[in-house]
Amino acid sequence: MRDLVVGVGASRGAPLAEVEGLVRRCLREAGLPAERVAALATLDARAGEPGVVGAAERLGVPLLAYPAGELAAVEVPGGSAAVLAAVGTPSVAEAAALAGGGELLLPKRVSRPAGRRASATCAIARRSGSVLPGTAGIGPYEP
């Protein structure tokens, strides 16, 4: 059953190891297997970032990209004025994970790189329904 969407926020130039490492750490923290991930989701302005693209490729899932206005309309538990000022939405990871509906399983977590500022965030949601947009090749959800 592939019913998880992992929302990812990333700064420009966020390294693949940091993004992928954070995603895998979040899955472990939530007790969820990577095999349940249906897609990674992010802000459209970050959909071409090598770290984000590479994380989706390594997980073998599609990357969903949402415009800032669509993410800004998603109700999330938190939000950041700094993120809003920088990218036009107060939340990227949580909003991207929840953009198609569902339940937030793991709220936003921030990467913890040694010796420098974090450049990635991650949140996990479980989607209900039949199929995620852009994921027709991986099969239906099983609630």
C-alpha positions in Angstrom: 0.0 0.0 0.0 1.5 3.3 -1.1 -0.5 5.9 0.9 2.1 8.3 2.1 3.1 11.7 0.8 6.3 13.2 2.1 6.3 17.0 1.9 9.8 18.5 1.5 10.9 22.0 1.9 14.4 22.9 0.8 16.7 25.9 0.4 18.4 26.5 -2.9 21.3 24.1 -3.2 20.1 21.7 -0.4 22.4 18.7 -0.8 20.9 15.3 -1.8 22.4 13.6 1.3 20.7 16.1 3.6 17.3 15.9 1.9 17.2 12.1 1.5 18.7 11.6 5.0 16.0 13.8 6.5 13.2 12.0 4.7 14.5 8.6 5.8 15.0 9.8 9.4 11.4 11.1 9.4 10.0 7.8 8.1 12.0 5.9 10.8 10.8 8.4 13.5 7.2 7.8 12.4 7.7 4.0 12.2 6.7 4.0 8.5 8.4 2.0 5.8 9.7 3.7 2.7 7.7 1.3 0.6 4.5 3.1 1.6 5.7 6.4 0.1 3.6 7.2 -3.0 5.2 10.6 -3.7 7.4 13.4 -2.6 5.8 16.8 -2.8 7.2 20.3 -2.7 6.9 23.9 -3.8 7.1 24.3 -7.6 10.0 26.7 -7.3 12.0 23.9 -5.6 10.9 21.0 -7.9 14.1 21.3 -10.0 16.5 21.3 -7.0 18.9 18.4 -7.4 18.6 17.4 -3.7 14.8 17.2 -3.9 14.8 15.5 -7.4 17.5 13.1 -6.3 15.6 12.1 -3.1 12.5 11.3 -5.1 14.5 9.3 -7.6 16.3 7.3 -4.8 12.9 6.5 -3.2 11.6 5.6 -6.7 8.6 7.9 -6.4 7.2 10.8 -8.4 7.8 14.4 -7.3 4.6 16.5 -7.1 5.0 20.3 -7.3 2.6 22.9 -6.1 2.5 26.7 -6.6 2.9 28.8 -3.5 -0.7 30.1 -3.7 -2.0 26.5 -3.6 0.2 25.6 -0.6 -0.7 28.9 1.2 -4.4 27.8 1.1 -3.7 24.5 2.9 -4.5 24.6 6.6 -1.4 23.5 8.6 -0.6 23.3 12.4 2.1 25.9 12.1 3.6 28.3 9.6 6.4 30.8 9.3 6.4 34.4 8.5 10.0 34.1 7.2 9.0 31.3 4.8 6.0 33.3 3.7 8.3 36.3 2.9 10.8 34.1 1.1 8.6 31.8 -1.0 5.0 33.1 -0.8 3.5 30.5 1.5 3.9 30.1 5.2 4.4 26.3 5.0 6.1 24.1 2.4 6.7 20.7 3.9 3.4 20.3 5.8 1.3 22.1 3.2 2.8 20.0 0.3 2.2 16.8 2.2 -1.4 17.8 2.9 -2.1 19.5 -0.5 -4.3 16.6 -1.8 -6.0 16.1 1.5 -5.4 13.5 4.2 -4.0 13.3 7.7 -0.8 14.7 9.0 1.2 11.8 10.5 4.4 13.6 11.2 4.6 17.4 11.5 7.5 19.4 10.1 11.0 18.3 11.0 14.1 20.2 10.2 17.4 18.6 9.0 20.4 18.7 11.4 23.6 19.1 9.3 26.8 19.3 11.3 28.5 22.6 11.3 26.0 24.6 9.2 22.5 25.9 8.9 19.7 23.4 8.1 18.5 23.5 4.5 15.6 21.0 4.4 12.3 20.3 6.1 10.0 17.3 5.9 6.5 16.3 6.9 4.5 13.1 6.3 0.8 12.7 5.5 -1.4 9.7 4.8 -3.7 10.3 1.9 -7.1 8.7 1.5 -8.9 8.2 -1.8 -8.1 6.2 -4.9 -5.1 7.7 -6.7 -2.7 10.6 -6.3 -2.3 12.9 -9.2 0.7 11.9 -11.3 1.0 8.5 -9.7 -1.2 6.3 -11.8 1.6 3.9 -12.5 2.0 2.9 -8.8 -1.5 1.8 -8.2 -4.5 2.7 -6.0 -4.5 3.6 -2.4 -5.7 1.1 0.2 -7.1 2.9 3.2 
